[in-house]
Amino acid sequence: MDSKAMEERFTKLIQEHFRNPRIMKDLCTKECIVHFSYGTDWNVDETIEHLSGLSDPPDCEIHDCFATGDKIALRFRALTKHESGGTLIKDENIIGRFKGDRIDEIWVAYD
């Protein structure tokens, strides 16, 4: 898969996964693992279960995305409404590894 196609696929995953977690089944391998910087690892089904429980999924702003070889890096901002009326902002850096045309591993770090 070329870099542009990888960027399009990974961007689609990030833009849609909060509102439609099951998109991971379409874009990731069955063996895909999501590694979080705080030490937790989830498989696709665990990630979908967690994301499906969000009552007010955040909006995403993609800031940077680039691919090389079988790896891809993306930086985005998640914006969520706070009960006080303000906006919660969470900046995330994500690295992915592709296996063929599917995402096989994801590393997540955020502020």
Phi and psi in degrees as a GROMACS rama.xvg file:
@    title "Ramachandran Plot"
@    xaxis  label "Phi"
@    yaxis  label "Psi"
@TYPE xy
-79.1763  165.509  ASP-2
-57.6839  -42.3059  SER-3
-63.6822  -43.1451  LYS-4
-65.2237  -38.8272  ALA-5
-62.6716  -45.2657  MET-6
-61.1315  -42.0745  GLU-7
-64.2186  -43.5982  GLU-8
-67.023  -44.4953  ARG-9
-69.4613  -39.97  PHE-10
-61.8068  -42.1098  THR-11
-59.8481  -44.1259  LYS-12
-57.9936  -49.4119  LEU-13
-67.0237  -41.9813  ILE-14
-65.7249  -31.1433  GLN-15
-107.14  -16.8363  GLU-16
-66.232  -27.5  HIS-17
-70.2682  -38.2168  PHE-18
-90.6696  -24.4687  ARG-19
-138.203  73.9539  ASN-20
-57.5098  -28.375  PRO-21
-66.8826  -9.1944  ARG-22
-60.1476  -23.0342  ILE-23
-60.4878  -32.585  MET-24
-64.7707  -30.8834  LYS-25
-82.3369  -29.7788  ASP-26
-108.077  -15.2255  LEU-27
-113.211  157.717  CYS-28
-71.5007  161.854  THR-29
-64.49  -26.0671  LYS-30
-91.9617  1.42567  GLU-31
-56.19  135.414  CYS-32
-119.669  137.37  ILE-33
-106.085  117.324  VAL-34
-100.609  126.056  HIS-35
-102.174  145.524  PHE-36
-61.6185  -21.0138  SER-37
-87.5671  6.49883  TYR-38
104.354  2.22398  GLY-39
-96.583  139.471  THR-40
-121.376  134.276  ASP-41
-126.568  145.154  TRP-42
-83.8323  -179.715  ASN-43
-60.4372  -45.7495  VAL-44
-63.2024  -40.6247  ASP-45
-65.0114  -39.5779  GLU-46
-65.442  -43.8668  THR-47
-61.5183  -43.6862  ILE-48
-60.3486  -44.9304  GLU-49
-63.7889  -48.3162  HIS-50
-68.8006  -28.5005  LEU-51
-67.4348  -19.2875  SER-52
-85.9181  -1.0348  GLY-53
-72.3692  124.488  LEU-54
-80.1746  -29.255  SER-55
-137.282  82.4657  ASP-56
-58.7338  142.68  PRO-57
-74.169  160.299  PRO-58
-87.8037  151.162  ASP-59
-117.752  137.319  CYS-60
-116.452  114.244  GLU-61
-80.3376  128.856  ILE-62
-105.08  -42.2744  HIS-63
-147.541  147.745  ASP-64
-154.936  129.114  CYS-65
-151.541  147.986  PHE-66
-126.403  148.483  ALA-67
-153.187  136.163  THR-68
60.563  -129.199  GLY-69
-102.214  9.74618  ASP-70
-109.236  153.86  LYS-71
-143.083  145.118  ILE-72
-126.377  141.298  ALA-73
-143.763  140.714  LEU-74
-121.487  129.787  ARG-75
-145.223  167.221  PHE-76
-119.672  129.444  ARG-77
-101.027  127.292  ALA-78
-115.53  122.966  LEU-79
-127.848  142.798  THR-80
-74.2152  136.091  LYS-81
-97.7736  151.348  HIS-82
-59.8631  -20.8506  GLU-83
-77.5281  -9.31699  SER-84
102.586  -12.6765  GLY-85
-80.9688  -174.913  GLY-86
-119.157  130.328  THR-87
-89.7294  135.518  LEU-88
-119.843  129.947  ILE-89
-130.36  117.464  LYS-90
-90.4695  132.972  ASP-91
-127.249  144.746  GLU-92
-118.576  127.762  ASN-93
-129.589  135.158  ILE-94
-117.97  135.411  ILE-95
-125.631  156.026  GLY-96
-125.363  130.26  ARG-97
-95.3119  148.454  PHE-98
-126.386  103.048  LYS-99
68.7456  -125.864  GLY-100
-102.894  15.0585  ASP-101
-122.393  152.418  ARG-102
-79.0502  127.867  ILE-103
-110.533  -19.8607  ASP-104
-157.009  142.426  GLU-105
-135.407  134.242  ILE-106
-115.558  129.734  TRP-107
-121.793  130.047  VAL-108
-135.144  135.928  ALA-109
-145.293  161.441  TYR-110
